[in-house]
Amino acid sequence: MADEADVHRAEPGDQGPILGELRRFVDTQVALVAAFHRAFARGEFWFREIPQVGAMELDGRRWEYVRHGGGVGFYERVSRRAIDVHDKFDRPHMFDAWRLQLYFGSLGRTGMKMLERACGRRGISAKDALALLVPHWRDLGAVVDVSGALTLADRE
């Protein structure tokens, strides 16, 4: 694991591909939460009344879900993408570094290569890459802090 100083010395690379994947992540997360609401929202206490584990369809793909605490983890077996909306379920356009770490990790080697290229460091962990990239994305104006979380700048 890189120490804090090493992480911040890295020179970020081309941000285009990873920012495109970040947008895909946010768009998918928003669509999953909307589909979840359409499938299950009934009355004031709907969240506690749905099955703990189940599946739903989004854009012709089957997404499995696990309800936990105040959030829901989604998993799509074919692509292996994982999206966990662990908080701020009412604001699905928001995310944090933990969600991104889970998502890019679920993309396997492809996700790690995106992170490595974007931060200009080979062999860096997802956590350390995001510790470098999130502040860089803030500086670029691609993401902003809102209510203790992140959102794409154009979704603010």
N, C-alpha and C positions, 0 to 999 in steps of 0.2 A: 504494500500500500504506500502510495506517495505521501510525503509529509505536506503540510499546508503550504510551505514556501515553494516546494517543487510544483505543486498543482498550479499556483498562480504565476509561475515563471513560463509556463507553456505558451506558445504563440498560437492562438486559434487559427484554424485553416478556413477553407471555403464553407460558409454557413448555409448555402442554398439547399443542398440535399437534406440536411438535418432539420432545417426550419420547415421544409416541405413535409417531412415526416411528423414533425411536431404539430403542424396544422392537421394532418391526417388523424393523429391521435386525438386532438381536441374535437374535431368534427365527429369522429366515431364515438367518443365518450358522450357528446351531446346527443347524438342519435340513439345510443343505447339507453340513456336515461329517459329520453322521450318515449321510446318503444316500451320500456319497462312501465312507465306511467300509464301509457295507453292500455297495456295488457292487464295491469293490476290495480291501479288507483280507483278505489271505491270508498268514498266517505272520508271522514276525518282521521281514522286510525288505520287506514289501509295497509300501511307498511308492515305492521306487526301481524297482520292477518294473512299475508301471502306465504306460500311454502318457503321453507328455509333454503331449499335447493330446487332448481328447475331449469327450464330452457325456454328460449324464445327465438323468434326469427327476426333478422334485420338484413334487408337487401339480399334476400335469398340465402343467407348464411345462418346456420344454427349457432347461437351463443348460449352457453350454459352459464348459470349464475349461482352464486352462494350469497345469501343475505347474512350479514354479520353486523352486530352493533347497530350503528346508524347508517351503514353503507352496504354496498353490493360489489362483489367481485365478479367480473365477466370474463369468460374464456371461450375462444373460438378454436376448436380442435384442428381444423384444416390448416389455418395459418399459424396456429399456436399463439396468437396475440392474446395478451392478458391486460385488462384494464380494471383497476380497482378504485371505485369511487368511495373511498373510506370516510369522507366527510364532505360537507358542503353539497349534499345530494340535490339540494334545491338550486344550486348554481353550477351546473355541469360543465360550463365553459372554463371553470377554474381548475387548477392543478397545482401540484407541488413537486419538488425534486424526487420524493419517494415514489410518486405515481409514475414519473418519467423513468426512474431506475427500473421499476417493475416492467413497464411497457417495453423499453429498449432491450432489456434482458430477455423478454419473451420473444423477441425477434431473432434470438440466437446470435450466431456469428455476424449476420448481416447488421443487426442493431449495434453490436460492439464495433464493427468496422466504421459505421456511421459516426459513432461517438469519437473513435480514435481520429478519424479524418478531420472532424469538426474542431477538435481541440489540438490537433497537431502532435499527438503523442501516441505512439504504439505501446500496447501492453498496459495501458492505464485502466483502472477499474471503472465501471459505470458510475459508481458513487463519486470518485475523484474527477471523472470527466465532467459530470454535471456540476460539481462544485466550481469548476472553471467556466463551464459554458453558460450557466444561468446568469451570473453577473455580466458576462460578455453580451448575452442577448438583451439584458436590461440596458447596457451601454449603447447597443445598436438601436434600441427602441422597438425591438421585436416583441418583448414581453414587458409587462408592468406588474407591480405589486398592488393588489387590491384586497383589503380586508384580510390580511395575513396569508394570502395565497397569490398565485400567479395567474395571469390571463394573457392571451395574445393581445397585442396593443390595439388591434382593430376590433376587438371584442369588448373593450373596456366599458 
